[in-house]
């Protein structure tokens, strides 16, 4: 992955984190403006994802983005909203990290 790809992946992650946080805020105190914000942020994040899909392929782009967002959203859920995960859920998160590592280094090991 080149610098531009990493930058777009980081940008999409930040946008989706903002969207997830706004969605949680909407569930706590629903309002029309919060709902509009959630929809706008998710739409913007998906537009960035289209660029990543074009550059890296659908499987790699969505897998990397999905797992990075999974971990980042859980950090926000724990740190900001006081949520917890069970041991099984924690194991799933750890396996997700392993999956991203394999997806990332796979091309180097297979020569692709």
N, CA, C and O atoms as a GROMACS GRO file, in nm:
protein
  448
    1UNK      N    1   0.085  -0.117   0.000
    1UNK     CA    2   0.000   0.000   0.000
    1UNK      C    3   0.090   0.123   0.000
    1UNK      O    4   0.184   0.133   0.079
    2UNK      N    5   0.060   0.216  -0.088
    2UNK     CA    6   0.140   0.338  -0.097
    2UNK      C    7   0.088   0.444   0.002
    2UNK      O    8  -0.011   0.423   0.071
    3UNK      N    9   0.158   0.556   0.006
    3UNK     CA   10   0.122   0.662   0.101
    3UNK      C   11  -0.019   0.715   0.076
    3UNK      O   12  -0.095   0.736   0.171
    4UNK      N   13  -0.055   0.737  -0.050
    4UNK     CA   14  -0.188   0.790  -0.081
    4UNK      C   15  -0.297   0.693  -0.036
    4UNK      O   16  -0.398   0.735   0.020
    5UNK      N   17  -0.275   0.565  -0.059
    5UNK     CA   18  -0.372   0.465  -0.015
    5UNK      C   19  -0.388   0.464   0.136
    5UNK      O   20  -0.500   0.456   0.187
    6UNK      N   21  -0.276   0.472   0.206
    6UNK     CA   22  -0.282   0.475   0.353
    6UNK      C   23  -0.352   0.602   0.401
    6UNK      O   24  -0.427   0.599   0.498
    7UNK      N   25  -0.328   0.713   0.331
    7UNK     CA   26  -0.394   0.839   0.368
    7UNK      C   27  -0.546   0.829   0.347
    7UNK      O   28  -0.623   0.873   0.433
    8UNK      N   29  -0.588   0.772   0.235
    8UNK     CA   30  -0.732   0.755   0.210
    8UNK      C   31  -0.795   0.659   0.311
    8UNK      O   32  -0.907   0.680   0.355
    9UNK      N   33  -0.721   0.553   0.346
    9UNK     CA   34  -0.771   0.459   0.446
    9UNK      C   35  -0.785   0.529   0.581
    9UNK      O   36  -0.884   0.509   0.652
   10UNK      N   37  -0.687   0.609   0.617
   10UNK     CA   38  -0.695   0.686   0.742
   10UNK      C   39  -0.810   0.785   0.740
   10UNK      O   40  -0.882   0.799   0.839
   11UNK      N   41  -0.827   0.853   0.627
   11UNK     CA   42  -0.936   0.949   0.614
   11UNK      C   43  -1.072   0.880   0.628
   11UNK      O   44  -1.160   0.929   0.699
   12UNK      N   45  -1.088   0.768   0.559
   12UNK     CA   46  -1.217   0.698   0.569
   12UNK      C   47  -1.242   0.650   0.712
   12UNK      O   48  -1.355   0.655   0.760
   13UNK      N   49  -1.136   0.605   0.779
   13UNK     CA   50  -1.151   0.560   0.918
   13UNK      C   51  -1.195   0.675   1.007
   13UNK      O   52  -1.286   0.659   1.089
   14UNK      N   53  -1.132   0.790   0.992
   14UNK     CA   54  -1.172   0.907   1.074
   14UNK      C   55  -1.317   0.947   1.047
   14UNK      O   56  -1.391   0.979   1.140
   15UNK      N   57  -1.355   0.945   0.921
   15UNK     CA   58  -1.493   0.982   0.887
   15UNK      C   59  -1.592   0.882   0.946
   15UNK      O   60  -1.693   0.921   1.003
   16UNK      N   61  -1.561   0.752   0.931
   16UNK     CA   62  -1.652   0.651   0.985
   16UNK      C   63  -1.655   0.652   1.138
   16UNK      O   64  -1.758   0.621   1.197
   17UNK      N   65  -1.542   0.687   1.203
   17UNK     CA   66  -1.544   0.702   1.348
   17UNK      C   67  -1.634   0.817   1.390
   17UNK      O   68  -1.710   0.806   1.486
   18UNK      N   69  -1.624   0.927   1.319
   18UNK     CA   70  -1.712   1.041   1.347
   18UNK      C   71  -1.857   1.003   1.326
   18UNK      O   72  -1.945   1.041   1.404
   19UNK      N   73  -1.883   0.927   1.219
   19UNK     CA   74  -2.020   0.884   1.190
   19UNK      C   75  -2.073   0.791   1.300
   19UNK      O   76  -2.187   0.805   1.343
   20UNK      N   77  -1.990   0.697   1.344
   20UNK     CA   78  -2.033   0.604   1.450
   20UNK      C   79  -2.058   0.679   1.581
   20UNK      O   80  -2.154   0.650   1.652
   21UNK      N   81  -1.973   0.774   1.612
   21UNK     CA   82  -1.992   0.854   1.734
   21UNK      C   83  -2.118   0.938   1.725
   21UNK      O   84  -2.192   0.952   1.822
   22UNK      N   85  -2.142   0.994   1.608
   22UNK     CA   86  -2.265   1.073   1.588
   22UNK      C   87  -2.388   0.983   1.597
   22UNK      O   88  -2.492   1.024   1.649
   23UNK      N   89  -2.376   0.860   1.546
   23UNK     CA   90  -2.488   0.766   1.554
   23UNK      C   91  -2.518   0.731   1.700
   23UNK      O   92  -2.634   0.724   1.740
   24UNK      N   93  -2.413   0.708   1.779
   24UNK     CA   94  -2.433   0.679   1.922
   24UNK      C   95  -2.496   0.799   1.991
   24UNK      O   96  -2.586   0.783   2.074
   25UNK      N   97  -2.449   0.920   1.958
   25UNK     CA   98  -2.508   1.040   2.017
   25UNK      C   99  -2.655   1.052   1.978
   25UNK      O  100  -2.737   1.096   2.059
   26UNK      N  101  -2.689   1.015   1.856
   26UNK     CA  102  -2.829   1.020   1.812
   26UNK      C  103  -2.914   0.922   1.892
   26UNK      O  104  -3.028   0.953   1.926
   27UNK      N  105  -2.858   0.802   1.923
   27UNK     CA  106  -2.937   0.706   2.001
   27UNK      C  107  -2.962   0.754   2.143
   27UNK      O  108  -3.063   0.720   2.204
   28UNK      N  109  -2.869   0.834   2.196
   28UNK     CA  110  -2.884   0.888   2.332
   28UNK      C  111  -2.983   1.004   2.333
   28UNK      O  112  -3.067   1.014   2.422
   29UNK      N  113  -2.973   1.092   2.233
   29UNK     CA  114  -3.061   1.209   2.224
   29UNK      C  115  -3.099   1.232   2.078
   29UNK      O  116  -3.037   1.312   2.009
   30UNK      N  117  -3.202   1.160   2.030
   30UNK     CA  118  -3.241   1.172   1.889
   30UNK      C  119  -3.284   1.314   1.852
   30UNK      O  120  -3.355   1.381   1.926
   31UNK      N  121  -3.239   1.356   1.734
   31UNK     CA  122  -3.283   1.483   1.677
   31UNK      C  123  -3.260   1.477   1.527
   31UNK      O  124  -3.179   1.398   1.478
   32UNK      N  125  -3.331   1.560   1.455
   32UNK     CA  126  -3.321   1.560   1.308
   32UNK      C  127  -3.181   1.599   1.264
   32UNK      O  128  -3.126   1.538   1.172
   33UNK      N  129  -3.121   1.700   1.327
   33UNK     CA  130  -2.989   1.745   1.283
   33UNK      C  131  -2.882   1.638   1.307
   33UNK      O  132  -2.789   1.625   1.227
   34UNK      N  133  -2.895   1.560   1.416
   34UNK     CA  134  -2.799   1.452   1.440
   34UNK      C  135  -2.815   1.343   1.335
   34UNK      O  136  -2.716   1.287   1.287
   35UNK      N  137  -2.939   1.312   1.300
   35UNK     CA  138  -2.963   1.210   1.198
   35UNK      C  139  -2.905   1.255   1.063
   35UNK      O  140  -2.844   1.174   0.992
   36UNK      N  141  -2.924   1.380   1.029
   36UNK     CA  142  -2.868   1.433   0.903
   36UNK      C  143  -2.716   1.426   0.907
   36UNK      O  144  -2.653   1.392   0.807
   37UNK      N  145  -2.656   1.459   1.021
   37UNK     CA  146  -2.511   1.451   1.036
   37UNK      C  147  -2.462   1.307   1.017
   37UNK      O  148  -2.363   1.284   0.947
   38UNK      N  149  -2.530   1.211   1.079
   38UNK     CA  150  -2.493   1.070   1.066
   38UNK      C  151  -2.497   1.028   0.919
   38UNK      O  152  -2.403   0.967   0.868
   39UNK      N  153  -2.606   1.059   0.853
   39UNK     CA  154  -2.620   1.021   0.712
   39UNK      C  155  -2.515   1.087   0.624
   39UNK      O  156  -2.460   1.024   0.534
   40UNK      N  157  -2.486   1.214   0.649
   40UNK     CA  158  -2.385   1.285   0.570
   40UNK      C  159  -2.246   1.225   0.592
   40UNK      O  160  -2.171   1.208   0.496
   41UNK      N  161  -2.212   1.194   0.715
   41UNK     CA  162  -2.080   1.137   0.744
   41UNK      C  163  -2.064   0.998   0.682
   41UNK      O  164  -1.961   0.969   0.621
   42UNK      N  165  -2.165   0.913   0.696
   42UNK     CA  166  -2.156   0.781   0.634
   42UNK      C  167  -2.148   0.791   0.482
   42UNK      O  168  -2.077   0.713   0.419
   43UNK      N  169  -2.220   0.884   0.423
   43UNK     CA  170  -2.215   0.904   0.278
   43UNK      C  171  -2.075   0.948   0.234
   43UNK      O  172  -2.021   0.898   0.136
   44UNK      N  173  -2.018   1.043   0.307
   44UNK     CA  174  -1.883   1.090   0.275
   44UNK      C  175  -1.781   0.978   0.290
   44UNK      O  176  -1.692   0.962   0.206
   45UNK      N  177  -1.793   0.899   0.396
   45UNK     CA  178  -1.703   0.786   0.416
   45UNK      C  179  -1.711   0.686   0.302
   45UNK      O  180  -1.610   0.632   0.260
   46UNK      N  181  -1.832   0.662   0.254
   46UNK     CA  182  -1.848   0.568   0.142
   46UNK      C  183  -1.791   0.624   0.012
   46UNK      O  184  -1.742   0.547  -0.071
   47UNK      N  185  -1.796   0.754  -0.007
   47UNK     CA  186  -1.733   0.813  -0.125
   47UNK      C  187  -1.582   0.794  -0.122
   47UNK      O  188  -1.521   0.766  -0.225
   48UNK      N  189  -1.521   0.807  -0.005
   48UNK     CA  190  -1.378   0.782   0.008
   48UNK      C  191  -1.349   0.634  -0.017
   48UNK      O  192  -1.249   0.599  -0.080
   49UNK      N  193  -1.437   0.547   0.031
   49UNK     CA  194  -1.419   0.403   0.010
   49UNK      C  195  -1.421   0.367  -0.138
   49UNK      O  196  -1.353   0.273  -0.180
   50UNK      N  197  -1.499   0.438  -0.217
   50UNK     CA  198  -1.502   0.411  -0.361
   50UNK      C  199  -1.364   0.428  -0.423
   50UNK      O  200  -1.324   0.351  -0.510
   51UNK      N  201  -1.292   0.529  -0.378
   51UNK     CA  202  -1.155   0.551  -0.426
   51UNK      C  203  -1.064   0.434  -0.386
   51UNK      O  204  -0.984   0.387  -0.466
   52UNK      N  205  -1.078   0.390  -0.262
   52UNK     CA  206  -0.997   0.277  -0.215
   52UNK      C  207  -1.029   0.149  -0.292
   52UNK      O  208  -0.939   0.073  -0.326
   53UNK      N  209  -1.156   0.126  -0.320
   53UNK     CA  210  -1.195   0.008  -0.396
   53UNK      C  211  -1.136   0.014  -0.536
   53UNK      O  212  -1.088  -0.088  -0.587
   54UNK      N  213  -1.139   0.130  -0.597
   54UNK     CA  214  -1.080   0.145  -0.731
   54UNK      C  215  -0.930   0.119  -0.730
   54UNK      O  216  -0.877   0.054  -0.820
   55UNK      N  217  -0.861   0.170  -0.627
   55UNK     CA  218  -0.716   0.158  -0.622
   55UNK      C  219  -0.666   0.020  -0.578
   55UNK      O  220  -0.563  -0.026  -0.628
   56UNK      N  221  -0.737  -0.046  -0.485
   56UNK     CA  222  -0.685  -0.169  -0.425
   56UNK      C  223  -0.772  -0.292  -0.446
   56UNK      O  224  -0.734  -0.402  -0.407
   57UNK      N  225  -0.888  -0.274  -0.507
   57UNK     CA  226  -0.979  -0.386  -0.523
   57UNK      C  227  -1.078  -0.392  -0.408
   57UNK      O  228  -1.050  -0.346  -0.297
   58UNK      N  229  -1.193  -0.448  -0.438
   58UNK     CA  230  -1.300  -0.449  -0.340
   58UNK      C  231  -1.265  -0.531  -0.216
   58UNK      O  232  -1.286  -0.485  -0.104
   59UNK      N  233  -1.214  -0.652  -0.236
   59UNK     CA  234  -1.186  -0.740  -0.123
   59UNK      C  235  -1.088  -0.682  -0.024
   59UNK      O  236  -1.114  -0.678   0.096
   60UNK      N  237  -0.974  -0.636  -0.075
   60UNK     CA  238  -0.870  -0.582   0.013
   60UNK      C  239  -0.916  -0.453   0.078
   60UNK      O  240  -0.901  -0.437   0.200
   61UNK      N  241  -0.971  -0.361   0.000
   61UNK     CA  242  -1.012  -0.231   0.056
   61UNK      C  243  -1.118  -0.246   0.164
   61UNK      O  244  -1.107  -0.186   0.270
   62UNK      N  245  -1.221  -0.325   0.137
   62UNK     CA  246  -1.328  -0.339   0.235
   62UNK      C  247  -1.285  -0.420   0.356
   62UNK      O  248  -1.329  -0.393   0.468
   63UNK      N  249  -1.199  -0.519   0.334
   63UNK     CA  250  -1.150  -0.598   0.448
   63UNK      C  251  -1.065  -0.513   0.541
   63UNK      O  252  -1.087  -0.512   0.662
   64UNK      N  253  -0.967  -0.442   0.484
   64UNK     CA  254  -0.881  -0.358   0.567
   64UNK      C  255  -0.962  -0.250   0.638
   64UNK      O  256  -0.947  -0.230   0.759
   65UNK      N  257  -1.046  -0.182   0.564
   65UNK     CA  258  -1.126  -0.075   0.623
   65UNK      C  259  -1.218  -0.128   0.732
   65UNK      O  260  -1.230  -0.069   0.838
   66UNK      N  261  -1.282  -0.239   0.704
   66UNK     CA  262  -1.376  -0.296   0.800
   66UNK      C  263  -1.312  -0.332   0.932
   66UNK      O  264  -1.366  -0.304   1.039
   67UNK      N  265  -1.196  -0.396   0.926
   67UNK     CA  266  -1.131  -0.438   1.050
   67UNK      C  267  -1.070  -0.320   1.123
   67UNK      O  268  -1.076  -0.312   1.246
   68UNK      N  269  -1.010  -0.228   1.050
   68UNK     CA  270  -0.955  -0.108   1.116
   68UNK      C  271  -1.067  -0.030   1.184
   68UNK      O  272  -1.050   0.016   1.297
   69UNK      N  273  -1.180  -0.016   1.116
   69UNK     CA  274  -1.294   0.054   1.178
   69UNK      C  275  -1.348  -0.024   1.297
   69UNK      O  276  -1.386   0.036   1.398
   70UNK      N  277  -1.351  -0.156   1.286
   70UNK     CA  278  -1.399  -0.240   1.396
   70UNK      C  279  -1.318  -0.211   1.523
   70UNK      O  280  -1.375  -0.192   1.631
   71UNK      N  281  -1.188  -0.210   1.509
   71UNK     CA  282  -1.102  -0.186   1.625
   71UNK      C  283  -1.115  -0.042   1.674
   71UNK      O  284  -1.127  -0.017   1.795
   72UNK      N  285  -1.112   0.053   1.582
   72UNK     CA  286  -1.118   0.194   1.621
   72UNK      C  287  -1.252   0.227   1.688
   72UNK      O  288  -1.256   0.300   1.786
   73UNK      N  289  -1.360   0.175   1.634
   73UNK     CA  290  -1.492   0.201   1.692
   73UNK      C  291  -1.501   0.140   1.832
   73UNK      O  292  -1.562   0.198   1.922
   74UNK      N  293  -1.440   0.024   1.851
   74UNK     CA  294  -1.442  -0.036   1.984
   74UNK      C  295  -1.362   0.046   2.084
   74UNK      O  296  -1.402   0.057   2.201
   75UNK      N  297  -1.252   0.104   2.042
   75UNK     CA  298  -1.175   0.192   2.130
   75UNK      C  299  -1.262   0.310   2.173
   75UNK      O  300  -1.265   0.346   2.291
   76UNK      N  301  -1.333   0.370   2.078
   76UNK     CA  302  -1.423   0.482   2.111
   76UNK      C  303  -1.535   0.434   2.204
   76UNK      O  304  -1.569   0.502   2.302
   77UNK      N  305  -1.592   0.317   2.174
   77UNK     CA  306  -1.702   0.265   2.257
   77UNK      C  307  -1.656   0.243   2.400
   77UNK      O  308  -1.730   0.273   2.494
   78UNK      N  309  -1.533   0.192   2.418
   78UNK     CA  310  -1.482   0.167   2.554
   78UNK      C  311  -1.447   0.298   2.623
   78UNK      O  312  -1.490   0.324   2.736
   79UNK      N  313  -1.367   0.381   2.554
   79UNK     CA  314  -1.310   0.501   2.617
   79UNK      C  315  -1.412   0.612   2.638
   79UNK      O  316  -1.412   0.678   2.741
   80UNK      N  317  -1.500   0.632   2.541
   80UNK     CA  318  -1.592   0.746   2.548
   80UNK      C  319  -1.728   0.707   2.606
   80UNK      O  320  -1.784   0.779   2.688
   81UNK      N  321  -1.781   0.591   2.560
   81UNK     CA  322  -1.917   0.556   2.599
   81UNK      C  323  -1.924   0.450   2.708
   81UNK      O  324  -2.034   0.411   2.749
   82UNK      N  325  -1.808   0.403   2.758
   82UNK     CA  326  -1.806   0.311   2.871
   82UNK      C  327  -1.860   0.173   2.842
   82UNK      O  328  -1.904   0.104   2.934
   83UNK      N  329  -1.858   0.129   2.716
   83UNK     CA  330  -1.906  -0.004   2.682
   83UNK      C  331  -1.798  -0.108   2.710
   83UNK      O  332  -1.680  -0.073   2.725
   84UNK      N  333  -1.837  -0.235   2.717
   84UNK     CA  334  -1.745  -0.345   2.745
   84UNK      C  335  -1.767  -0.458   2.645
   84UNK      O  336  -1.871  -0.464   2.580
   85UNK      N  337  -1.667  -0.548   2.633
   85UNK     CA  338  -1.683  -0.669   2.553
   85UNK      C  339  -1.653  -0.790   2.641
   85UNK      O  340  -1.580  -0.781   2.739
   86UNK      N  341  -1.713  -0.902   2.602
   86UNK     CA  342  -1.687  -1.027   2.674
   86UNK      C  343  -1.554  -1.086   2.626
   86UNK      O  344  -1.493  -1.035   2.533
   87UNK      N  345  -1.511  -1.193   2.691
   87UNK     CA  346  -1.387  -1.260   2.651
   87UNK      C  347  -1.397  -1.313   2.508
   87UNK      O  348  -1.302  -1.302   2.431
   88UNK      N  349  -1.510  -1.369   2.473
   88UNK     CA  350  -1.530  -1.421   2.337
   88UNK      C  351  -1.523  -1.307   2.235
   88UNK      O  352  -1.461  -1.322   2.130
   89UNK      N  353  -1.587  -1.196   2.266
   89UNK     CA  354  -1.582  -1.081   2.176
   89UNK      C  355  -1.441  -1.027   2.163
   89UNK      O  356  -1.399  -0.989   2.054
   90UNK      N  357  -1.366  -1.024   2.273
   90UNK     CA  358  -1.226  -0.982   2.270
   90UNK      C  359  -1.142  -1.074   2.183
   90UNK      O  360  -1.054  -1.029   2.110
   91UNK      N  361  -1.169  -1.204   2.192
   91UNK     CA  362  -1.098  -1.300   2.107
   91UNK      C  363  -1.129  -1.274   1.960
   91UNK      O  364  -1.041  -1.284   1.875
   92UNK      N  365  -1.253  -1.240   1.931
   92UNK     CA  366  -1.291  -1.208   1.793
   92UNK      C  367  -1.217  -1.086   1.742
   92UNK      O  368  -1.173  -1.083   1.627
   93UNK      N  369  -1.202  -0.985   1.826
   93UNK     CA  370  -1.126  -0.866   1.788
   93UNK      C  371  -0.980  -0.901   1.761
   93UNK      O  372  -0.920  -0.851   1.666
   94UNK      N  373  -0.923  -0.987   1.845
   94UNK     CA  374  -0.784  -1.029   1.825
   94UNK      C  375  -0.768  -1.106   1.693
   94UNK      O  376  -0.671  -1.086   1.620
   95UNK      N  377  -0.864  -1.193   1.664
   95UNK     CA  378  -0.859  -1.266   1.537
   95UNK      C  379  -0.873  -1.172   1.417
   95UNK      O  380  -0.816  -1.196   1.311
   96UNK      N  381  -0.950  -1.065   1.434
   96UNK     CA  382  -0.964  -0.966   1.328
   96UNK      C  383  -0.831  -0.898   1.300
   96UNK      O  384  -0.798  -0.873   1.184
   97UNK      N  385  -0.755  -0.869   1.404
   97UNK     CA  386  -0.623  -0.809   1.385
   97UNK      C  387  -0.532  -0.904   1.308
   97UNK      O  388  -0.458  -0.862   1.219
   98UNK      N  389  -0.537  -1.031   1.343
   98UNK     CA  390  -0.457  -1.131   1.272
   98UNK      C  391  -0.499  -1.138   1.125
   98UNK      O  392  -0.415  -1.150   1.037
   99UNK      N  393  -0.628  -1.129   1.100
   99UNK     CA  394  -0.678  -1.133   0.963
   99UNK      C  395  -0.625  -1.016   0.881
   99UNK      O  396  -0.583  -1.034   0.766
  100UNK      N  397  -0.625  -0.897   0.938
  100UNK     CA  398  -0.573  -0.780   0.867
  100UNK      C  399  -0.424  -0.797   0.840
  100UNK      O  400  -0.376  -0.761   0.732
  101UNK      N  401  -0.352  -0.849   0.935
  101UNK     CA  402  -0.209  -0.871   0.915
  101UNK      C  403  -0.185  -0.966   0.798
  101UNK      O  404  -0.097  -0.942   0.716
  102UNK      N  405  -0.262  -1.073   0.791
  102UNK     CA  406  -0.247  -1.168   0.680
  102UNK      C  407  -0.285  -1.108   0.546
  102UNK      O  408  -0.218  -1.133   0.445
  103UNK      N  409  -0.391  -1.027   0.544
  103UNK     CA  410  -0.431  -0.960   0.419
  103UNK      C  411  -0.324  -0.864   0.374
  103UNK      O  412  -0.296  -0.853   0.255
  104UNK      N  413  -0.265  -0.793   0.469
  104UNK     CA  414  -0.166  -0.691   0.437
  104UNK      C  415  -0.036  -0.752   0.386
  104UNK      O  416   0.020  -0.705   0.287
  105UNK      N  417   0.013  -0.855   0.452
  105UNK     CA  418   0.141  -0.914   0.413
  105UNK      C  419   0.128  -1.023   0.308
  105UNK      O  420   0.228  -1.066   0.251
  106UNK      N  421   0.008  -1.068   0.282
  106UNK     CA  422  -0.015  -1.174   0.184
  106UNK      C  423   0.050  -1.150   0.048
  106UNK      O  424   0.116  -1.241  -0.003
  107UNK      N  425   0.034  -1.032  -0.012
  107UNK     CA  426   0.097  -1.008  -0.142
  107UNK      C  427   0.249  -1.018  -0.140
  107UNK      O  428   0.310  -1.057  -0.240
  108UNK      N  429   0.312  -0.985  -0.028
  108UNK     CA  430   0.456  -0.994  -0.018
  108UNK      C  431   0.503  -1.139  -0.009
  108UNK      O  432   0.609  -1.174  -0.061
  109UNK      N  433   0.423  -1.224   0.056
  109UNK     CA  434   0.459  -1.364   0.071
  109UNK      C  435   0.432  -1.443  -0.056
  109UNK      O  436   0.503  -1.539  -0.086
  110UNK      N  437   0.330  -1.403  -0.131
  110UNK     CA  438   0.293  -1.478  -0.252
  110UNK      C  439   0.351  -1.418  -0.379
  110UNK      O  440   0.337  -1.477  -0.486
  111UNK      N  441   0.415  -1.304  -0.370
  111UNK     CA  442   0.474  -1.241  -0.486
  111UNK      C  443   0.374  -1.169  -0.575
  111UNK      O  444   0.405  -1.142  -0.691
  112UNK      N  445   0.257  -1.139  -0.525
  112UNK     CA  446   0.154  -1.069  -0.603
  112UNK      C  447   0.160  -0.922  -0.577
  112UNK      O  448   0.081  -0.846  -0.633
   0.00000   0.00000   0.00000
